[in-house]
C-alpha cells in the first residue's frame, strides 16, 4: 500500500496526467481533421462558384433555347463528377483521421495500462494487516479509471466508424446518381 500521502498524491497525479495526455492527443487529431475538412470544403466551394459563374455566362450567351439546354447539360456531368470526387476526398480524410485517432488512442491506452498496472503493483506491496479493504478500494478505483479510458476510446471508435459509413454511403449515392445521369453509349443529346 502507499506508505505515505505523497505516494498516493503521485499516483493520483499520474492518473490525471494520463487522462490529459490522452485527451490532448485525441483533441489534436480531431482538430487536424476539422482543418482538413474545412480546407476541402473551401476548395470545393470555390470551384463550385467558378463553375456556376461559367455556366451562367454560357447560358447568358446562348442564342436559342437548345443552345441554353446544351450549355446546362454540359455543366451537369462535371458537377456530378466533382461531387463524387469531393465524397472520395472526404472519405479519405475521414479514414486518415480514424487511423491516426486509433493509433493515438492505442498508444495512450497501452501507456495507461502499463502505468496503472505498476500502480496496482505498488498498492498491493507491503500491505499491513487490516488494510486489505483499503487496498481493494484503491485497486478498484484504478481499474475503473482504466475501464473509463477503454470506454471513451471504444465510443469514439464507434462514432468515427459511423461517420465513415455515412460518408461512404453518400459517396456511393453520388456515384449511382452520376452513372444514371451519364448518357448511354451512342445516345444523342
C-alpha positions as CSV (number, residue, x, y, z in Angstrom):
1,X,0.0,0.0,0.0
2,X,1.1,3.6,-0.3
3,X,3.5,4.3,2.5
4,X,2.7,7.9,2.7
5,X,0.3,10.5,1.3
6,X,2.9,11.7,-1.2
7,X,2.8,8.3,-2.9
8,X,-1.0,8.5,-3.2
9,X,-0.8,12.0,-4.4
10,X,1.8,11.0,-7.0
11,X,-0.4,8.1,-8.2
12,X,-3.4,10.4,-8.5
13,X,-1.4,12.9,-10.4
14,X,-0.1,10.1,-12.7
15,X,-3.7,9.1,-13.5
16,X,-4.7,12.7,-14.1
17,X,-1.7,13.2,-16.4
18,X,-2.6,10.1,-18.4
19,X,-6.1,11.4,-18.9
20,X,-4.9,14.8,-20.0
21,X,-2.3,13.3,-22.4
22,X,-5.0,11.1,-24.0
23,X,-7.5,13.9,-24.2
24,X,-4.8,16.2,-25.8
25,X,-3.7,13.7,-28.3
26,X,-7.3,12.9,-29.4
27,X,-8.3,16.5,-29.5
28,X,-5.3,17.3,-31.6
29,X,-6.2,14.6,-34.1
30,X,-9.8,15.9,-34.2
31,X,-8.7,19.5,-34.8
32,X,-6.4,18.3,-37.6
33,X,-9.3,16.5,-39.2
34,X,-11.6,19.5,-39.0
35,X,-8.9,21.7,-40.6
36,X,-8.6,19.2,-43.5
37,X,-12.4,19.1,-44.0
38,X,-12.6,22.9,-43.9
39,X,-9.9,23.2,-46.5
40,X,-11.6,20.7,-48.7
41,X,-15.0,22.5,-48.3
42,X,-13.4,25.9,-49.1
43,X,-11.7,24.5,-52.2
44,X,-14.9,22.8,-53.3
45,X,-17.0,25.9,-52.7
46,X,-14.5,28.0,-54.7
47,X,-14.6,25.5,-57.6
48,X,-18.4,25.3,-57.5
49,X,-18.7,29.1,-57.6
50,X,-16.3,29.3,-60.5
51,X,-18.3,26.6,-62.4
52,X,-21.6,28.3,-61.6
53,X,-20.3,31.6,-62.9
54,X,-19.0,30.0,-66.1
55,X,-22.3,28.1,-66.6
56,X,-24.2,31.4,-66.1
57,X,-22.0,33.2,-68.6
58,X,-22.5,30.4,-71.2
59,X,-26.3,30.4,-70.6
60,X,-26.5,34.2,-71.0
61,X,-24.6,34.0,-74.3
62,X,-26.8,31.2,-75.7
63,X,-28.5,32.1,-78.9
64,X,-31.6,29.9,-78.5
65,X,-33.2,27.5,-76.0
66,X,-31.5,24.5,-77.4
67,X,-28.0,26.1,-77.0
68,X,-29.0,27.1,-73.5
69,X,-30.1,23.5,-72.7
70,X,-26.9,22.1,-74.2
71,X,-24.8,24.5,-72.1
72,X,-26.7,23.5,-69.0
73,X,-26.3,19.8,-69.8
74,X,-22.6,20.3,-70.4
75,X,-22.2,21.5,-66.8
76,X,-24.3,18.8,-65.2
77,X,-21.9,15.9,-65.7
78,X,-18.8,17.7,-64.5
79,X,-20.8,18.8,-61.4
80,X,-21.7,15.2,-60.6
81,X,-18.0,14.2,-61.1
82,X,-16.8,16.9,-58.8
83,X,-19.4,15.9,-56.2
84,X,-18.2,12.3,-56.4
85,X,-14.6,13.4,-56.2
86,X,-15.5,15.5,-53.1
87,X,-17.1,12.5,-51.5
88,X,-13.9,10.4,-52.2
89,X,-11.7,13.1,-50.7
90,X,-13.9,13.4,-47.7
91,X,-13.9,9.6,-47.3
92,X,-10.1,9.6,-47.5
93,X,-9.8,12.4,-44.9
94,X,-12.2,10.6,-42.5
95,X,-10.3,7.3,-43.0
96,X,-7.0,9.0,-42.3
97,X,-8.4,10.7,-39.2
98,X,-9.8,7.4,-38.0
99,X,-6.5,5.6,-38.5
100,X,-4.5,8.4,-36.7
101,X,-7.0,8.5,-33.9
102,X,-6.9,4.8,-33.4
103,X,-3.1,4.8,-33.3
104,X,-3.0,7.7,-30.8
105,X,-5.7,6.0,-28.7
106,X,-4.0,2.6,-28.8
107,X,-0.6,4.2,-27.8
108,X,-2.1,6.1,-24.9
109,X,-4.2,3.2,-23.8
110,X,-1.1,0.9,-23.7
111,X,0.8,3.6,-21.7
112,X,-2.1,3.9,-19.3
113,X,-2.4,0.2,-18.9
114,X,1.3,-0.2,-18.1
115,X,1.2,2.8,-15.7
116,X,-2.0,1.6,-14.0
117,X,-0.6,-2.0,-13.7
118,X,2.5,-0.5,-12.0
119,X,0.3,1.5,-9.6
120,X,-1.7,-1.6,-8.8
121,X,1.5,-3.5,-8.1
122,X,2.7,-0.7,-5.8
123,X,-0.6,-0.7,-4.0
124,X,-0.5,-4.4,-3.3
125,X,3.0,-4.4,-1.9
126,X,3.7,-4.2,1.8
127,X,0.0,-4.5,2.8
128,X,-0.3,-4.4,6.5
129,X,-2.9,-6.5,8.3
130,X,-6.2,-4.7,8.4
131,X,-5.5,-2.6,5.2
132,X,-6.8,-5.2,2.8
133,X,-10.1,-3.4,2.3
134,X,-8.4,-0.1,1.6
135,X,-6.1,-1.8,-0.9
136,X,-9.1,-3.3,-2.6
137,X,-10.8,0.0,-2.8
138,X,-7.8,1.7,-4.4
139,X,-7.3,-1.2,-6.9
140,X,-11.0,-1.0,-7.9
141,X,-10.6,2.8,-8.4
142,X,-7.5,2.3,-10.6
143,X,-9.2,-0.4,-12.6
144,X,-12.3,1.7,-13.1
145,X,-10.1,4.6,-14.3
146,X,-8.7,2.2,-16.9
147,X,-12.1,0.9,-17.9
148,X,-13.1,4.6,-18.4
149,X,-10.2,5.0,-20.9
150,X,-11.4,1.9,-22.7
151,X,-15.0,3.1,-22.8
152,X,-14.1,6.5,-24.1
153,X,-11.8,5.1,-26.7
154,X,-14.4,2.5,-27.8
155,X,-17.2,5.0,-28.0
156,X,-15.1,7.3,-30.1
157,X,-14.1,4.5,-32.4
158,X,-17.7,3.6,-32.9
159,X,-18.6,7.3,-33.7
160,X,-15.7,7.5,-36.2
161,X,-16.9,4.3,-37.8
162,X,-20.5,5.6,-38.1
163,X,-19.2,8.9,-39.7
164,X,-17.0,6.8,-42.1
165,X,-20.0,4.7,-43.1
166,X,-22.2,7.7,-43.7
167,X,-19.6,9.3,-45.9
168,X,-19.2,6.1,-47.8
169,X,-22.9,5.7,-48.3
170,X,-23.3,9.3,-49.5
171,X,-20.4,8.8,-51.9
172,X,-22.0,5.7,-53.3
173,X,-25.3,7.5,-53.8
174,X,-23.4,10.2,-55.7
175,X,-21.8,7.5,-57.9
176,X,-25.2,5.9,-58.6
177,X,-26.7,9.3,-59.5
178,X,-23.7,10.0,-61.7
179,X,-24.0,6.7,-63.5
180,X,-27.7,7.3,-64.1
181,X,-27.0,10.8,-65.4
182,X,-24.4,9.6,-68.0
183,X,-25.9,9.1,-71.4
184,X,-25.9,5.6,-72.8
185,X,-23.1,5.0,-75.4
186,X,-24.3,6.0,-78.8
187,X,-27.2,8.1,-77.4
188,X,-27.8,11.5,-78.8
189,X,-28.5,14.7,-76.9
